[in-house]
């Protein structure tokens, strides 16, 4: 019996890829991870590698894992040039609507806490309605839009009165420094860098910081996920099982060894450790498919159709297949609604 090994460093980096990603971006992710799942007949130290065993022979498989913001990702997955990619549970709905043949096979973490907004340094508000008098940076199509809409509905703010300027996160940061915008709305590392520059956290999908509303909220859930080419998934379920096992081990490592994970990933993402630690604390690293995941992805299906982002009403089964996860990691599947 041969054993396949996947580098834990690679797996942790892939699991943590949600640190720096959002939706609708033309910016390329920090890096493209290229990993080889290689055969070995020797046991490996579990602190260095993730080990999965099967009773059958398996050929060496090279897997390229693309970062979520790569503009080529949908075409690469659909054509088979890429077999596996990290993404979210927002983009695959758009890809399938455009004809891509892919499936999400597992969530990696809930990154709603890093889809956020922050006030520029020196800007203060006395209530959420003060936002109606500020200029807000927001990239068109960003999921942070959903956070704002749900915040407005709950706190009595007129969403149509908000003044948004369409800017990518890096341009928002520059515009904030020049005083052209007073609110930055993006993902990481821009939100945490704004806070470390003297700004004030304002909102995310899971947290509010308004004078009249502070603490946990349920304004939006967005999951970093693993997507697989349909044909590759059908022909290589054992390989997918091994990748999921590796990512599950990486998830546990991140949660149980946060200091060590931050130290390793700070180098990978070229960030200061204190900045990276703050970012990671806003994510919830959990591969569990629960009712919250199902409700969030079904909410996105309807939202994208209602807003005209998809021409067809995409159903959950069109882009999600948890067969391998349920068979190989059944403890990670607790959903009762799907």
Secondary structure, DSSP 4 states (H G I P E B T S, - for coil): --EEEEEHHHHHHHHGGGGG--SS--SPPS--EEEEEEEESS---TTTEEEEE-SS----EEEEEE-TT-TTHHHHHHHTS-SEEEEETTHHHHHHHTT--EEEEEEEEE-GGGSEEEEPTT---SSGGGGGGSEEEE-TT-THHHHHHHHHHHHT--GGG-EEE---HHHHHHHHHHTS-SEEEE-TTHHHHHHHTT-EEEEESSEEEETTEEEE--S---EEEEEEEHHHHHH-HHHHHHHHHHHHHHHHHHHH-HHHHHHHHHHHHT--HHHHHHHHHTSEE---B-HHHHHHHHHHHHHHHHTTS-SS---HHHHB--HHHHHH-GGGB--S--
